[in-house]
Amino acid sequence: MRTNQLPRTASPLARVRNLGILAHVDAGKTTVTERILYITGTVHKRGEVHDGTTVTDFDPQERDRGITIFAAAVSCAWDDHRINLIDTPGHVDFSDEVERSLRVLDGAIAVFDAVAGVEPQSESVWRQADRHSVPRIAFVNKLDRAGADLDTAVASIREQLHPVPLVVQLPIGAEDGFTGVVDLLRMRSLVWSDDRDTYEEGEVPDALREEAQRRRRLLDETVAELHPAALEEFCTESTVSAETLAVALRDLTRTGEVVVVLCGSAYRNRGIEPLLEAVVAYLPSPSDVPAVRGTLNGAEQERPADPGAPFAALAFKVNSTATGRLTYLRVYSGTVRKGDTVLDAGARRNERVGRILRIRAGRHSDVDRAVAGDIVAMIGLKGARAGTTLCAPAAPLVLEAPSVADPVVSVVVEARRSVDTERLASALARLVEEDPSLTVRTDPETGQTVLSGMGELHLEVAVEKIRRAHGLEVGVGRPRVAYRETVVRGVSGLVYRHVKQDGGAGQFAHVVLDTEPLDAADGAATGFVFRSTVVGGRVPQEYVRAVEAGCRDALTEGPLGGHPVTGLRVTLTDGATHSKDSSDMAFRTAGRFALREALRNGDMALLEPVVEVTVTVPDDAVGGVLGDLAARRGRVSGSVARSGTSVITATVPLAELFGYATRLRSRTRGRGTFTTRATGYAPAPTAPGRGTEPR
């Protein structure tokens, strides 16, 4: 067994791993994290999700609901390596937590259920990792469950996620009889028992020897096709050594060409040590990834992962605790010490570092400094938000912030007692500061406070957090979805003249616009494209930019119901200026009012958010569930039978899913479950004779 203690001296960058745990809800991410902490000696008692005793699910709501809601960072040591680990949520409503975590990670472990294989949110987080070019290894969990099958799970990875999966282990035993694995690189068996915390190594069992040799041969051939050194050795020796295989797997994993697949049962503590060894062997260190890129005065710059370089770090999470405001950072270059002054590059103001903390979910320990490659928390930063760049004052740099998804569900919130109104406003401001995927606004017509987020559960958690953390009694209105408006038929040659003269300098702008829907090549029914075909300098370029800005202003409220407008192309075809009265402001105003008039004159359609729903129900309840989905305007796209249950996939408008969890439990006697994944927007039906409101 490998040592899990770091030397007293600071670890070099090559011995640091920053990785996340990614998966669908209930695939076992948190249990994998708990076993990693236990195996590395970070904790001395195994925490269980069902008992509410896990380290990373430390928030009361996480323990009550039995799911991960907030990304939690922990730090541990294995084989003289420092592993900074982030346990991410698996529910679709909290995908923004995953996005912010992936922005600062160098690698990831993707966890899959050995029975279910790739599930909807597994695919979503995999695509998020693709966008950030994060190398991954896969861990097929729960091999001790009835119906577990490694090959079926790997086939779903290949077919639905499209990587090249390289299985480096063979299970010993099946379902309840699963006891260990065969390491195909070293051709050794690793067997665990319930009375030991580690495995016993031995010869490959006779019953599995032929199958293990066949799989090792297949592994050699596949790697040889992808890696030059392995191909050369394979052509010469007709096999590939374990050492060459390990080097090839590391290179191919870090380039993203393959995903190494391991297996086990985290709940029964089987397969975790080989998983840690794979993390160290195959996933990159901060020194293996490209230098971070940022901008300075519009010019792109690079900062190497070097403790001696100028300091640069990105804040990816903010949390308010009883001990103060915690800002979680990934340090990309340089060194920062307690008491140092750093620059908030976006706000152009200095901040003082009060304390630096090594993170272990809800518990922390003080350290004197943080260096390139570290993920730490800081106390004392007053203005930093998720996405803020902190850097050395003498070497400013702005790093790209994590993207934030648009909210899709809204509720009205109000304090039940008028004296608590100001406290509620303060609590909401703090909530949005911690979670950028939440937004708060005041309805201009009703004066009500509207809280918007990524889903019904997301908003439930946010409101409950206000109640618990601030002791406020909060009333919540019925959830509302975020509709959009789009152009079905545009207009051509719309002329708008903006003329204003009330003494002194006047305002004059003359524009001619064409509007039309975006076609598939431009991004289907999403986005906005502006272009100018004006010739002869009739509208100078600076005024063209002002017209575009005015058009973007007009997109915030469409003519049907005041919803944002999307899926539109606007072309400025002509215009005129005045030698004295034309200005940027005049043309921006003209662009705004011209587009509003064009939208009113054209044909518009209402769009509603739709989600892909995956419902798992007993076979005897399938008929009732299908009927209920049809009543909710759902379109069934597939149904698969699995060991007495059916998995139904359908596309359903988000507005029709409010209260679905209760209805599903009623129809299936509590045995049905469902998950959702956002898929975009689709035309919404309208009530007869109204044309502006969804039915």
Salt bridges, closest charged atoms under 4 A:
GLU48 OE2 - ARG35 NH2 2.93
ASP51 OD2 - HIS50 NE2 3.68
ASP64 OD2 - ARG468 NH2 2.71
ASP79 OD2 - ARG2 NH1 3.00
ASP93 OD1 - HIS91 ND1 3.89
ASP96 OD2 - ARG100 NH1 2.50
GLU97 OE2 - ARG100 NH2 2.86
GLU97 OE1 - LYS317 NZ 3.44
GLU99 OE1 - ARG131 NH2 3.24
GLU99 OE2 - HIS132 NE2 2.74
ASP106 OD1 - ARG330 NH1 3.12
ASP113 OD2 - LYS142 NZ 3.95
ASP113 OD2 - ARG145 NH1 2.72
GLU119 OE2 - HIS24 NE2 3.71
GLU123 OE2 - ARG127 NH2 3.99
ASP130 OD2 - ARG127 NH1 3.37
ASP130 OD1 - ARG136 NH2 2.87
ASP151 OD2 - ARG215 NH2 2.89
ASP176 OD1 - ARG268 NH1 3.61
ASP183 OD2 - ARG186 NE 2.99
ASP194 OD1 - ARG270 NH2 2.67
GLU200 OE1 - ARG196 NH2 3.70
GLU201 OE2 - ARG186 NH1 3.29
GLU201 OE2 - ARG188 NE 3.29
GLU203 OE2 - ARG188 NH1 2.86
ASP206 OD1 - ARG209 NH2 2.97
GLU211 OE2 - ARG214 NH2 2.73
GLU211 OE2 - ARG215 NE 2.68
ASP220 OD1 - ARG216 NE 2.93
GLU221 OE2 - ARG217 NE 3.27
ASP251 OD2 - HIS227 NE2 2.96
ASP251 OD1 - ARG250 NE 3.60
GLU277 OE2 - ARG2 NE 3.32
ASP288 OD2 - ARG254 NH1 3.02
GLU300 OE1 - ARG293 NH1 2.56
GLU302 OE2 - ARG293 NH2 2.95
ASP344 OD2 - ARG349 NH2 3.98
GLU351 OE2 - ARG349 NE 3.97
ASP366 OD1 - ARG355 NH2 2.94
ASP374 OD1 - ARG358 NH1 3.68
ASP420 OD2 - ARG417 NE 3.00
ASP420 OD1 - ARG423 NH1 3.43
GLU433 OE2 - ARG325 NE 2.82
GLU433 OE1 - ARG385 NH2 3.30
GLU434 OE1 - LYS465 NZ 2.69
ASP435 OD1 - ARG100 NH1 3.81
ASP435 OD2 - HIS458 NE2 2.79
GLU460 OE1 - ARG65 NH1 3.76
GLU464 OE1 - ARG467 NH1 3.76
GLU464 OE2 - ARG468 NE 2.94
GLU516 OE2 - ARG531 NH2 3.79
GLU516 OE2 - ARG569 NH1 3.33
ASP519 OD2 - ARG569 NH2 3.86
ASP522 OD2 - ARG569 NH2 1.96
GLU548 OE2 - ARG552 NH2 3.18
ASP553 OD2 - ARG588 NE 2.79
ASP553 OD2 - ARG592 NH1 3.88
ASP574 OD1 - ARG538 NE 2.73
ASP603 OD2 - ARG489 NE 3.02
GLU608 OE2 - ARG633 NH1 2.69
GLU612 OE1 - ARG677 NH2 3.17
ASP620 OD1 - ARG671 NH2 3.34
ASP628 OD2 - ARG632 NE 3.12
GLU656 OE2 - ARG633 NE 3.14
